[in-house]
Amino acid sequence: MSSTATSAEHGSAKQVNSRGRVIVASLIGTTVEFYDFYVYATAAVLVFPKLFFPGQNETTQLLASFAVFGVAFIARPLGSIVFGHFGDKFGRKGTLVASLLTMGIATFLIGCLPTATVPGWTFWAPALLVVLRFAQGLALGGEWSGAALLATENAPANKRAIYGTFPQLGAPIGFIIANVLFLIFSYTLTPAAFEAWGWRVPFLASAVMVIIGLYVRLKLIETPAFTKVLESKEVAKLPLARVFKTSWRPLILGTFIMLATYVLFYLMTTFTLTYGTRAASLDAAKAAAVKAGKPMTDAAAAAFVPGLGYTRNDFLWMLIAGVVFFGIFTLVSGPLAEKFGRRKMLIAVTFGILAFGLLFVPLFSAGFVGAMALLVIGFSLMGLTFGPMGALLPELFPTNVRYTGSAISYNVSSILGAAVAPFIAVWLWELAGGSTVLVGVYLASMAVLTLIALFVSKETRDLDYENNVA
């Protein structure tokens, strides 16, 4: 497909990115970014607690691993400011290349790290893990908005929400690739080999995907909307200052509109994996510890809370099956958001998330069928709420501060939602003695906050997306 086309909408024949190139470039970049991110998220549950935080009980190890997991979310708003500045001042293309390189290098280096079990690395291994995790967050802070703008600023009229779903697809695709790789190595390697070196391969393998992503993105040209900003000399000198001066209300609304989406996703992935693979009884946990050659201490036994008792591999397959529905409903959400509008659709879906939170206990208590139903329903809702965000958040902001504004809203919401969600969920789970009732109430409460933001916001479907500057 040619990358040159005549655009009647822009009034002249000019070089533009072809539809195929836009789709591939926005999709592959976020797939790589989310793959890298999920590789870490999976390792944070499966191997990092033991390898980087030895000498502590199981719960403390897990919480320490989740704390490092959360470091990336603290870095993401900083990444949104840094990459947003360059994206709004110098263009989308070069900024997207830089964010992809940053994520790829950080992920590759995590695969090279010595662990805290190596003599002399007790302090430095977790410290360097924090630094690299911070770099991952920095990169993702700039990646998503750039990919969303690449898609929507190249979209034909009345198709922004449809085009905006393509970068969103990177989330389920990256998740599936990352976890299938972990499963392959866990099946083909002994537990000792997987713990010793097998977990490193998915991190190192990210280099291949980064090279592919760079190849596609380097062939892009600048988006028509940002080109107009350049031609009209409306580039913001300080995008951060301009967006806070002219668009502070959309910044707040966008942050809370994303809140329920973030909490839902990280409960459905990180927390459910923890809960699903925890032993169903103390006796089962003690037997597993003895079999592994590490008998449970009295302190660990006292801190134990029960889970569902699935093996790691079995529950990962269950998660992957659920994430397929995430991908399907992400695609479904685009046409729905175009037909009914972003606001109306998201209000309906967020009411669904609220109800879903109240169903956590009955579903998780209904055996395999209930657990699978929870995963399928939860991930379907995730696709329906995440898909329209690729169009809605950028539409809240004028073109010359759009990268910075959408990135800040998206990533500040990640702190309020995603960064703390696994930590709060584990704490509530333990507080309730192994019940997930408080976890469900937590999700429902976040849905209420998102509903408030949606009710006070305005529909963005029909705005003039290209001729809009602050």
DRENDO-1510 file (C-alpha; in Angstrom, 1 decimal, always signed):
<recs>
REC; n; res; u; v; w
REC; 1; MET; +0.0; +0.0; +0.0 .
REC; 2; SER; +1.4; +3.4; -1.0 .
REC; 3; SER; +2.2; +5.9; +1.7 .
REC; 4; THR; +1.2; +8.8; -0.6 .
REC; 5; ALA; -2.5; +9.6; -1.0 .
REC; 6; THR; -4.7; +12.5; -2.0 .
REC; 7; SER; -6.6; +13.9; +1.0 .
REC; 8; ALA; -9.7; +15.9; +0.0 .
REC; 9; GLU; -10.2; +16.6; +3.7 .
REC; 10; HIS; -6.9; +18.6; +3.9 .
REC; 11; GLY; -7.6; +20.4; +0.6 .
REC; 12; SER; -4.5; +19.4; -1.3 .
REC; 13; ALA; -2.5; +16.4; -2.5 .
REC; 14; LYS; +0.2; +15.7; +0.1 .
REC; 15; GLN; +2.1; +12.8; +1.5 .
REC; 16; VAL; +0.3; +11.1; +4.3 .
REC; 17; ASN; +0.7; +7.8; +6.2 .
REC; 18; SER; -1.2; +5.0; +4.6 .
REC; 19; ARG; -3.9; +3.3; +6.6 .
REC; 20; GLY; -2.0; +0.1; +6.8 .
REC; 21; ARG; +1.2; +1.8; +8.0 .
REC; 22; VAL; -0.8; +3.7; +10.7 .
REC; 23; ILE; -2.4; +0.6; +11.9 .
REC; 24; VAL; +0.8; -1.4; +12.0 .
REC; 25; ALA; +2.9; +1.3; +13.5 .
REC; 26; SER; +0.4; +2.2; +16.3 .
REC; 27; LEU; -0.3; -1.5; +17.0 .
REC; 28; ILE; +3.2; -2.9; +17.0 .
REC; 29; GLY; +4.7; -0.1; +19.2 .
REC; 30; THR; +2.1; -0.6; +22.0 .
REC; 31; THR; +2.4; -4.4; +21.6 .
REC; 32; VAL; +6.1; -4.2; +22.2 .
REC; 33; GLU; +5.7; -1.7; +25.1 .
REC; 34; PHE; +3.0; -3.7; +26.8 .
REC; 35; TYR; +4.8; -7.0; +26.2 .
REC; 36; ASP; +7.8; -5.6; +28.0 .
REC; 37; PHE; +5.6; -4.3; +30.7 .
REC; 38; TYR; +3.7; -7.6; +31.2 .
REC; 39; VAL; +6.9; -9.6; +31.2 .
REC; 40; TYR; +7.9; -7.7; +34.3 .
REC; 41; ALA; +4.4; -8.0; +35.8 .
REC; 42; THR; +4.3; -11.8; +35.4 .
REC; 43; ALA; +7.9; -12.1; +36.8 .
REC; 44; ALA; +6.9; -9.9; +39.7 .
REC; 45; VAL; +4.4; -12.6; +40.8 .
REC; 46; LEU; +6.2; -15.7; +39.7 .
REC; 47; VAL; +9.9; -15.4; +40.4 .
REC; 48; PHE; +11.0; -11.9; +41.5 .
REC; 49; PRO; +9.7; -12.3; +45.1 .
REC; 50; LYS; +12.2; -15.1; +45.8 .
REC; 51; LEU; +15.0; -14.0; +43.6 .
REC; 52; PHE; +15.3; -10.3; +44.6 .
REC; 53; PHE; +13.8; -10.3; +48.1 .
REC; 54; PRO; +15.1; -13.5; +49.7 .
REC; 55; GLY; +15.0; -14.1; +53.5 .
REC; 56; GLN; +11.5; -12.8; +54.0 .
REC; 57; ASN; +8.1; -14.5; +54.4 .
REC; 58; GLU; +6.0; -15.2; +51.3 .
REC; 59; THR; +3.6; -12.2; +51.8 .
REC; 60; THR; +6.4; -9.7; +52.5 .
REC; 61; GLN; +8.3; -10.9; +49.4 .
REC; 62; LEU; +5.2; -10.5; +47.3 .
REC; 63; LEU; +4.5; -7.0; +48.7 .
REC; 64; ALA; +8.1; -5.9; +48.1 .
REC; 65; SER; +7.9; -7.2; +44.5 .
REC; 66; PHE; +4.6; -5.3; +44.0 .
REC; 67; ALA; +6.3; -2.2; +45.4 .
REC; 68; VAL; +9.0; -2.3; +42.7 .
REC; 69; PHE; +6.2; -3.0; +40.2 .
REC; 70; GLY; +4.6; +0.2; +41.3 .
REC; 71; VAL; +7.8; +2.3; +40.7 .
REC; 72; ALA; +7.0; +2.3; +37.0 .
REC; 73; PHE; +3.7; +4.0; +37.6 .
REC; 74; ILE; +5.4; +6.7; +39.6 .
REC; 75; ALA; +7.7; +7.2; +36.6 .
REC; 76; ARG; +5.0; +7.3; +34.1 .
REC; 77; PRO; +3.7; +10.9; +34.8 .
REC; 78; LEU; +7.3; +12.1; +34.5 .
REC; 79; GLY; +7.6; +10.2; +31.2 .
REC; 80; SER; +4.4; +11.9; +30.0 .
REC; 81; ILE; +5.9; +15.3; +30.7 .
REC; 82; VAL; +9.2; +14.6; +29.1 .
REC; 83; PHE; +7.9; +12.7; +26.0 .
REC; 84; GLY; +4.8; +15.0; +25.9 .
REC; 85; HIS; +7.0; +18.0; +25.7 .
REC; 86; PHE; +9.0; +16.7; +22.7 .
REC; 87; GLY; +5.9; +15.2; +21.1 .
REC; 88; ASP; +4.0; +18.5; +21.1 .
REC; 89; LYS; +7.1; +20.7; +20.3 .
REC; 90; PHE; +8.9; +18.6; +17.7 .
REC; 91; GLY; +6.5; +16.0; +16.5 .
REC; 92; ARG; +5.0; +12.5; +17.1 .
REC; 93; LYS; +7.3; +10.4; +15.1 .
REC; 94; GLY; +10.7; +11.0; +16.7 .
REC; 95; THR; +9.2; +10.9; +20.2 .
REC; 96; LEU; +7.6; +7.5; +19.5 .
REC; 97; VAL; +11.0; +6.1; +18.4 .
REC; 98; ALA; +12.7; +7.4; +21.5 .
REC; 99; SER; +10.0; +5.9; +23.9 .
REC; 100; LEU; +10.3; +2.5; +22.2 .
REC; 101; LEU; +14.1; +2.5; +22.5 .
REC; 102; THR; +14.0; +3.4; +26.2 .
REC; 103; MET; +11.6; +0.6; +27.0 .
REC; 104; GLY; +13.5; -2.0; +24.9 .
REC; 105; ILE; +16.9; -1.2; +26.5 .
REC; 106; ALA; +15.5; -1.2; +30.0 .
REC; 107; THR; +13.7; -4.6; +29.5 .
REC; 108; PHE; +16.8; -6.2; +27.9 .
REC; 109; LEU; +19.0; -5.1; +30.9 .
REC; 110; ILE; +16.5; -6.6; +33.4 .
REC; 111; GLY; +17.1; -9.9; +31.7 .
REC; 112; CYS; +20.9; -9.5; +32.4 .
REC; 113; LEU; +20.6; -8.5; +36.1 .
REC; 114; PRO; +22.3; -10.7; +38.8 .
REC; 115; THR; +19.8; -11.6; +41.5 .
REC; 116; ALA; +19.9; -10.8; +45.2 .
REC; 117; THR; +20.8; -14.5; +45.9 .
REC; 118; VAL; +24.2; -13.9; +44.2 .
REC; 119; PRO; +26.9; -13.0; +46.9 .
REC; 120; GLY; +27.6; -9.2; +46.9 .
REC; 121; TRP; +24.4; -8.4; +45.1 .
REC; 122; THR; +22.0; -8.4; +48.0 .
REC; 123; PHE; +21.6; -4.6; +47.8 .
REC; 124; TRP; +22.6; -3.8; +44.3 .
REC; 125; ALA; +20.3; -6.3; +42.5 .
REC; 126; PRO; +17.0; -4.9; +43.9 .
REC; 127; ALA; +18.4; -1.4; +43.6 .
REC; 128; LEU; +19.2; -1.8; +39.9 .
REC; 129; LEU; +15.8; -3.5; +39.4 .
REC; 130; VAL; +14.1; -0.4; +40.7 .
REC; 131; VAL; +16.2; +1.8; +38.3 .
REC; 132; LEU; +15.3; -0.3; +35.3 .
REC; 133; ARG; +11.7; -0.5; +36.3 .
REC; 134; PHE; +11.7; +3.3; +36.6 .
REC; 135; ALA; +13.0; +3.5; +33.0 .
REC; 136; GLN; +10.2; +1.1; +31.8 .
REC; 137; GLY; +7.6; +3.4; +33.4 .
REC; 138; LEU; +9.3; +6.5; +31.9 .
REC; 139; ALA; +9.0; +5.0; +28.4 .
REC; 140; LEU; +5.4; +3.8; +28.7 .
REC; 141; GLY; +4.5; +7.3; +30.0 .
REC; 142; GLY; +5.3; +8.6; +26.5 .
REC; 143; GLU; +4.4; +5.6; +24.4 .
REC; 144; TRP; +0.7; +5.3; +24.7 .
REC; 145; SER; -0.3; +8.9; +23.9 .
REC; 146; GLY; +2.0; +9.0; +20.9 .
REC; 147; ALA; +0.5; +5.8; +19.5 .
REC; 148; ALA; -3.0; +7.0; +20.1 .
REC; 149; LEU; -2.3; +10.3; +18.4 .
REC; 150; LEU; -0.6; +8.5; +15.5 .
REC; 151; ALA; -3.8; +6.5; +15.0 .
REC; 152; THR; -6.4; +9.2; +15.6 .
REC; 153; GLU; -4.7; +12.1; +13.9 .
REC; 154; ASN; -4.4; +10.0; +10.7 .
REC; 155; ALA; -8.0; +8.7; +11.0 .
REC; 156; PRO; -10.7; +9.5; +8.3 .
REC; 157; ALA; -13.7; +11.4; +9.4 .
REC; 158; ASN; -16.1; +9.6; +11.8 .
REC; 159; LYS; -13.5; +6.8; +12.4 .
REC; 160; ARG; -11.3; +8.1; +15.2 .
REC; 161; ALA; -12.7; +5.7; +17.8 .
REC; 162; ILE; -12.2; +2.8; +15.4 .
REC; 163; TYR; -8.7; +3.8; +14.6 .
REC; 164; GLY; -8.1; +4.5; +18.3 .
REC; 165; THR; -8.7; +0.9; +19.1 .
REC; 166; PHE; -5.6; -0.3; +17.2 .
REC; 167; PRO; -3.0; +1.0; +19.7 .
REC; 168; GLN; -5.3; -0.4; +22.5 .
REC; 169; LEU; -5.0; -3.9; +21.0 .
REC; 170; GLY; -1.3; -3.8; +21.9 .
REC; 171; ALA; -2.4; -4.4; +25.5 .
REC; 172; PRO; -4.0; -7.9; +25.1 .
REC; 173; ILE; -1.6; -8.9; +22.3 .
REC; 174; GLY; +1.4; -8.0; +24.4 .
REC; 175; PHE; +0.0; -9.8; +27.4 .
REC; 176; ILE; -0.6; -13.0; +25.5 .
REC; 177; ILE; +2.8; -13.1; +23.9 .
REC; 178; ALA; +4.6; -12.4; +27.2 .
REC; 179; ASN; +2.7; -15.1; +29.1 .
REC; 180; VAL; +2.8; -17.7; +26.4 .
REC; 181; LEU; +6.6; -17.3; +26.4 .
REC; 182; PHE; +6.7; -17.8; +30.1 .
REC; 183; LEU; +4.5; -20.9; +29.8 .
REC; 184; ILE; +6.7; -22.4; +27.1 .
REC; 185; PHE; +9.8; -22.1; +29.2 .
REC; 186; SER; +8.1; -23.3; +32.4 .
REC; 187; TYR; +6.9; -26.4; +30.5 .
REC; 188; THR; +10.3; -27.1; +28.8 .
REC; 189; LEU; +12.5; -26.3; +31.8 .
REC; 190; THR; +12.7; -27.8; +35.3 .
REC; 191; PRO; +11.5; -25.4; +38.1 .
REC; 192; ALA; +15.1; -25.0; +39.1 .
REC; 193; ALA; +16.3; -24.1; +35.6 .
REC; 194; PHE; +13.3; -21.7; +35.1 .
REC; 195; GLU; +14.2; -19.9; +38.4 .
REC; 196; ALA; +17.9; -19.9; +37.6 .
REC; 197; TRP; +17.8; -18.5; +34.0 .
REC; 198; GLY; +14.6; -19.4; +32.1 .
REC; 199; TRP; +12.7; -16.3; +33.3 .
REC; 200; ARG; +15.4; -14.1; +31.7 .
REC; 201; VAL; +14.7; -15.2; +28.1 .
REC; 202; PRO; +11.4; -13.3; +27.6 .
REC; 203; PHE; +13.2; -10.1; +28.7 .
REC; 204; LEU; +16.1; -10.7; +26.4 .
REC; 205; ALA; +13.8; -11.7; +23.5 .
REC; 206; SER; +12.2; -8.2; +23.6 .
REC; 207; ALA; +15.2; -7.0; +21.5 .
REC; 208; VAL; +13.7; -8.7; +18.4 .
REC; 209; MET; +10.4; -7.0; +18.8 .
REC; 210; VAL; +12.0; -3.6; +19.4 .
REC; 211; ILE; +13.9; -3.9; +16.1 .
REC; 212; ILE; +10.7; -4.6; +14.2 .
REC; 213; GLY; +8.9; -1.7; +15.9 .
REC; 214; LEU; +11.7; +0.7; +15.1 .
REC; 215; TYR; +11.8; -0.4; +11.5 .
REC; 216; VAL; +8.1; +0.4; +11.0 .
REC; 217; ARG; +8.1; +3.7; +13.0 .
REC; 218; LEU; +11.2; +5.1; +11.2 .
REC; 219; LYS; +9.2; +4.9; +8.0 .
REC; 220; LEU; +6.4; +7.2; +9.3 .
REC; 221; ILE; +5.8; +10.8; +8.3 .
REC; 222; GLU; +4.4; +13.4; +10.7 .
REC; 223; THR; +0.6; +13.4; +11.3 .
REC; 224; PRO; -1.5; +15.9; +9.3 .
REC; 225; ALA; -2.9; +17.6; +12.5 .
REC; 226; PHE; +0.6; +18.3; +13.9 .
REC; 227; THR; +1.8; +19.4; +10.5 .
REC; 228; LYS; -1.0; +22.1; +10.5 .
REC; 229; VAL; +0.3; +23.3; +13.9 .
REC; 230; LEU; +3.8; +23.7; +12.5 .
REC; 231; GLU; +2.5; +25.5; +9.4 .
REC; 232; SER; +0.4; +27.9; +11.4 .
REC; 233; LYS; +3.2; +28.5; +13.9 .
REC; 234; GLU; +1.0; +27.5; +16.9 .
REC; 235; VAL; +3.5; +25.2; +18.5 .
REC; 236; ALA; +3.5; +25.7; +22.3 .
REC; 237; LYS; +6.8; +26.9; +23.6 .
REC; 238; LEU; +6.2; +25.1; +26.9 .
REC; 239; PRO; +3.4; +22.5; +26.4 .
REC; 240; LEU; +3.3; +21.6; +30.1 .
REC; 241; ALA; +2.6; +25.2; +31.2 .
REC; 242; ARG; +0.1; +25.7; +28.3 .
REC; 243; VAL; -1.9; +22.6; +29.0 .
REC; 244; PHE; -2.2; +23.4; +32.7 .
REC; 245; LYS; -3.2; +27.0; +31.9 .
REC; 246; THR; -5.8; +26.2; +29.1 .
REC; 247; SER; -6.9; +22.6; +29.8 .
REC; 248; TRP; -6.7; +22.0; +33.5 .
REC; 249; ARG; -10.3; +20.7; +33.6 .
REC; 250; PRO; -9.8; +18.1; +30.9 .
REC; 251; LEU; -6.7; +17.0; +32.8 .
REC; 252; ILE; -8.7; +16.2; +35.9 .
REC; 253; LEU; -11.6; +14.6; +34.0 .
REC; 254; GLY; -9.4; +12.5; +31.9 .
REC; 255; THR; -7.5; +11.2; +34.9 .
REC; 256; PHE; -10.7; +10.0; +36.7 .
REC; 257; ILE; -12.3; +8.8; +33.4 .
REC; 258; MET; -9.4; +6.3; +33.2 .
REC; 259; LEU; -9.5; +5.3; +36.9 .
REC; 260; ALA; -11.9; +2.4; +36.8 .
REC; 261; THR; -10.2; +1.0; +33.7 .
REC; 262; TYR; -6.8; +0.9; +35.4 .
REC; 263; VAL; -8.1; -0.7; +38.6 .
REC; 264; LEU; -10.1; -3.3; +36.7 .
REC; 265; PHE; -7.1; -4.3; +34.5 .
REC; 266; TYR; -4.5; -4.7; +37.2 .
REC; 267; LEU; -7.0; -6.6; +39.4 .
REC; 268; MET; -7.8; -8.9; +36.5 .
REC; 269; THR; -4.1; -9.7; +35.8 .
REC; 270; THR; -1.7; -9.2; +38.7 .
REC; 271; PHE; -4.1; -9.8; +41.6 .
REC; 272; THR; -6.0; -12.7; +40.1 .
REC; 273; LEU; -2.8; -14.4; +39.3 .
REC; 274; THR; -1.7; -14.1; +42.9 .
REC; 275; TYR; -5.0; -15.2; +44.3 .
REC; 276; GLY; -5.5; -18.0; +41.8 .
REC; 277; THR; -2.1; -19.6; +42.4 .
REC; 278; ARG; -2.0; -19.3; +46.2 .
REC; 279; ALA; -2.6; -22.6; +48.0 .
REC; 280; ALA; -6.3; -23.2; +48.9 .
REC; 281; SER; -5.4; -24.3; +52.5 .
REC; 282; LEU; -2.6; -23.9; +55.0 .
REC; 283; ASP; -2.0; -27.7; +54.9 .
REC; 284; ALA; -1.6; -27.6; +51.1 .
REC; 285; ALA; +0.8; -24.6; +51.4 .
REC; 286; LYS; +2.9; -26.5; +54.0 .
REC; 287; ALA; +3.0; -29.6; +51.8 .
REC; 288; ALA; +4.1; -27.6; +48.8 .
REC; 289; ALA; +6.8; -25.9; +50.8 .
REC; 290; VAL; +8.1; -29.2; +52.1 .
REC; 291; LYS; +8.1; -30.6; +48.5 .
REC; 292; ALA; +10.1; -27.5; +47.3 .
REC; 293; GLY; +12.7; -28.2; +50.1 .
REC; 294; LYS; +11.8; -24.9; +51.9 .
REC; 295; PRO; +9.5; -25.8; +54.9 .
REC; 296; MET; +7.2; -23.0; +55.9 .
REC; 297; THR; +8.2; -21.0; +59.0 .
REC; 298; ASP; +5.8; -20.3; +61.9 .
REC; 299; ALA; +5.7; -16.6; +60.8 .
REC; 300; ALA; +4.8; -17.6; +57.3 .
REC; 301; ALA; +2.1; -20.0; +58.5 .
REC; 302; ALA; +0.7; -17.3; +60.7 .
REC; 303; ALA; +0.6; -14.8; +57.8 .
REC; 304; PHE; -0.9; -17.3; +55.3 .
REC; 305; VAL; -4.2; -16.5; +53.6 .
REC; 306; PRO; -5.9; -19.0; +51.2 .
REC; 307; GLY; -6.3; -18.7; +47.5 .
REC; 308; LEU; -7.8; -20.9; +44.7 .
REC; 309; GLY; -5.0; -23.4; +44.6 .
REC; 310; TYR; -4.4; -23.6; +40.9 .
REC; 311; THR; -0.9; -24.3; +39.5 .
REC; 312; ARG; +0.9; -21.4; +38.0 .
REC; 313; ASN; +0.7; -22.7; +34.4 .
REC; 314; ASP; -3.0; -23.7; +34.7 .
REC; 315; PHE; -4.0; -20.2; +35.8 .
REC; 316; LEU; -1.9; -18.5; +33.2 .
REC; 317; TRP; -3.8; -20.4; +30.5 .
REC; 318; MET; -7.0; -19.3; +32.2 .
REC; 319; LEU; -5.8; -15.7; +32.1 .
REC; 320; ILE; -4.8; -16.0; +28.4 .
REC; 321; ALA; -8.3; -17.3; +27.6 .
REC; 322; GLY; -9.8; -14.3; +29.3 .
REC; 323; VAL; -7.5; -11.8; +27.6 .
REC; 324; VAL; -8.7; -13.1; +24.2 .
REC; 325; PHE; -12.1; -11.6; +25.1 .
REC; 326; PHE; -10.2; -8.4; +26.1 .
REC; 327; GLY; -8.9; -8.2; +22.5 .
REC; 328; ILE; -12.3; -9.0; +20.9 .
REC; 329; PHE; -14.2; -6.4; +22.8 .
REC; 330; THR; -11.6; -3.8; +22.3 .
REC; 331; LEU; -12.3; -4.1; +18.6 .
REC; 332; VAL; -16.1; -4.1; +19.2 .
REC; 333; SER; -15.8; -0.9; +21.3 .
REC; 334; GLY; -14.7; +1.2; +18.4 .
REC; 335; PRO; -17.8; +1.0; +16.2 .
REC; 336; LEU; -20.0; +1.3; +19.4 .
REC; 337; ALA; -18.2; +4.5; +20.5 .
REC; 338; GLU; -18.7; +6.0; +17.0 .
REC; 339; LYS; -22.4; +5.1; +17.0 .
REC; 340; PHE; -23.5; +6.0; +20.5 .
REC; 341; GLY; -20.7; +8.5; +21.4 .
REC; 342; ARG; -17.8; +7.9; +23.8 .
REC; 343; ARG; -19.5; +9.3; +26.9 .
REC; 344; LYS; -22.8; +7.4; +26.7 .
REC; 345; MET; -21.0; +4.1; +25.9 .
REC; 346; LEU; -18.5; +4.5; +28.7 .
REC; 347; ILE; -21.2; +5.4; +31.2 .
REC; 348; ALA; -23.0; +2.1; +30.4 .
REC; 349; VAL; -19.8; +0.1; +30.6 .
REC; 350; THR; -18.7; +1.7; +33.9 .
REC; 351; PHE; -22.1; +0.7; +35.5 .
REC; 352; GLY; -21.2; -2.8; +34.3 .
REC; 353; ILE; -17.8; -2.6; +36.1 .
REC; 354; LEU; -19.6; -1.4; +39.3 .
REC; 355; ALA; -21.9; -4.4; +39.2 .
REC; 356; PHE; -19.0; -6.7; +38.4 .
REC; 357; GLY; -17.1; -5.6; +41.5 .
REC; 358; LEU; -20.1; -6.8; +43.6 .
REC; 359; LEU; -19.9; -10.2; +41.9 .
REC; 360; PHE; -16.3; -10.9; +42.9 .
REC; 361; VAL; -17.1; -13.3; +45.8 .
REC; 362; PRO; -19.9; -15.4; +44.3 .
REC; 363; LEU; -17.9; -15.9; +41.1 .
REC; 364; PHE; -14.6; -16.7; +42.7 .
REC; 365; SER; -16.5; -19.1; +45.1 .
REC; 366; ALA; -18.1; -21.1; +42.2 .
REC; 367; GLY; -15.1; -23.3; +41.3 .
REC; 368; PHE; -13.5; -23.4; +37.9 .
REC; 369; VAL; -16.6; -22.3; +36.0 .
REC; 370; GLY; -17.0; -19.3; +38.3 .
REC; 371; ALA; -13.4; -18.3; +38.0 .
REC; 372; MET; -13.5; -18.6; +34.2 .
REC; 373; ALA; -16.7; -16.6; +34.2 .
REC; 374; LEU; -15.1; -13.9; +36.3 .
REC; 375; LEU; -12.1; -13.7; +33.9 .
REC; 376; VAL; -14.3; -13.7; +30.7 .
REC; 377; ILE; -16.7; -11.0; +32.1 .
REC; 378; GLY; -13.9; -8.9; +33.6 .
REC; 379; PHE; -11.8; -8.9; +30.5 .
REC; 380; SER; -14.8; -8.3; +28.2 .
REC; 381; LEU; -15.6; -5.2; +30.3 .
REC; 382; MET; -11.9; -4.2; +30.1 .
REC; 383; GLY; -12.0; -4.3; +26.3 .
REC; 384; LEU; -15.2; -2.2; +26.2 .
REC; 385; THR; -13.8; +0.5; +28.5 .
REC; 386; PHE; -10.2; +0.5; +27.3 .
REC; 387; GLY; -10.9; +0.6; +23.6 .
REC; 388; PRO; -12.6; +4.1; +23.4 .
REC; 389; MET; -9.8; +5.7; +25.5 .
REC; 390; GLY; -7.6; +5.8; +22.5 .
REC; 391; ALA; -9.9; +8.4; +21.0 .
REC; 392; LEU; -11.5; +10.0; +24.0 .
REC; 393; LEU; -8.5; +11.1; +26.0 .
REC; 394; PRO; -6.7; +12.8; +23.0 .
REC; 395; GLU; -10.1; +14.4; +22.0 .
REC; 396; LEU; -10.2; +16.2; +25.3 .
REC; 397; PHE; -7.2; +18.4; +24.4 .
REC; 398; PRO; -6.2; +20.9; +21.6 .
REC; 399; THR; -3.7; +19.7; +19.0 .
REC; 400; ASN; -0.7; +21.7; +20.2 .
REC; 401; VAL; -0.9; +20.3; +23.8 .
REC; 402; ARG; -2.6; +17.0; +22.9 .
REC; 403; TYR; +0.4; +14.7; +23.5 .
REC; 404; THR; +1.2; +16.3; +26.9 .
REC; 405; GLY; -2.4; +16.5; +28.0 .
REC; 406; SER; -3.6; +13.0; +27.1 .
REC; 407; ALA; -0.3; +11.5; +28.4 .
REC; 408; ILE; -0.6; +13.3; +31.8 .
REC; 409; SER; -4.2; +12.2; +32.3 .
REC; 410; TYR; -3.5; +8.6; +31.3 .
REC; 411; ASN; -0.4; +8.3; +33.5 .
REC; 412; VAL; -1.5; +10.2; +36.6 .
REC; 413; SER; -4.5; +7.9; +36.5 .
REC; 414; SER; -2.0; +5.0; +36.5 .
REC; 415; ILE; -0.8; +6.1; +39.9 .
REC; 416; LEU; -4.2; +6.5; +41.4 .
REC; 417; GLY; -5.4; +3.2; +39.8 .
REC; 418; ALA; -2.9; +0.7; +38.5 .
REC; 419; ALA; +0.1; +1.4; +40.7 .
REC; 420; VAL; -1.7; +0.9; +44.0 .
REC; 421; ALA; -4.3; -1.6; +42.8 .
REC; 422; PRO; -2.3; -4.9; +43.4 .
REC; 423; PHE; -1.0; -3.6; +46.7 .
REC; 424; ILE; -4.4; -2.5; +48.0 .
REC; 425; ALA; -6.0; -5.7; +46.7 .
REC; 426; VAL; -3.6; -8.0; +48.5 .
REC; 427; TRP; -4.0; -5.9; +51.7 .
REC; 428; LEU; -7.8; -6.1; +51.5 .
REC; 429; TRP; -7.6; -9.8; +50.7 .
REC; 430; GLU; -5.6; -10.4; +53.8 .
REC; 431; LEU; -7.7; -8.1; +55.9 .
REC; 432; ALA; -10.8; -10.1; +55.0 .
REC; 433; GLY; -9.0; -13.4; +55.9 .
REC; 434; GLY; -8.8; -14.7; +52.4 .
REC; 435; SER; -12.2; -13.4; +51.1 .
REC; 436; THR; -12.3; -11.1; +48.0 .
REC; 437; VAL; -15.4; -9.2; +49.1 .
REC; 438; LEU; -13.4; -6.1; +50.0 .
REC; 439; VAL; -11.5; -6.3; +46.7 .
REC; 440; GLY; -14.8; -6.2; +44.8 .
REC; 441; VAL; -16.0; -3.3; +46.9 .
REC; 442; TYR; -12.8; -1.4; +46.1 .
REC; 443; LEU; -13.4; -1.9; +42.3 .
REC; 444; ALA; -17.0; -0.8; +42.6 .
REC; 445; SER; -15.9; +2.3; +44.5 .
REC; 446; MET; -13.4; +3.3; +41.8 .
REC; 447; ALA; -16.2; +2.8; +39.2 .
REC; 448; VAL; -18.3; +5.3; +41.1 .
REC; 449; LEU; -15.5; +7.9; +40.8 .
REC; 450; THR; -15.2; +7.3; +37.1 .
REC; 451; LEU; -19.0; +7.6; +36.6 .
REC; 452; ILE; -18.9; +11.1; +38.3 .
REC; 453; ALA; -16.2; +12.2; +35.9 .
REC; 454; LEU; -18.2; +10.9; +32.9 .
REC; 455; PHE; -21.4; +12.6; +34.0 .
REC; 456; VAL; -19.8; +16.0; +34.3 .
REC; 457; SER; -17.8; +15.7; +31.0 .
REC; 458; LYS; -19.1; +16.5; +27.5 .
REC; 459; GLU; -19.3; +14.3; +24.4 .
REC; 460; THR; -16.1; +14.6; +22.2 .
REC; 461; ARG; -17.2; +12.6; +19.1 .
REC; 462; ASP; -18.2; +15.6; +16.9 .
REC; 463; LEU; -15.5; +18.1; +17.8 .
REC; 464; ASP; -13.2; +19.7; +15.2 .
REC; 465; TYR; -10.2; +17.5; +16.0 .
REC; 466; GLU; -7.7; +19.0; +13.6 .
REC; 467; ASN; -8.4; +22.7; +13.7 .
REC; 468; ASN; -8.2; +23.1; +17.4 .
REC; 469; VAL; -5.3; +24.8; +19.2 .
REC; 470; ALA; -4.8; +26.2; +22.7 .
</recs>
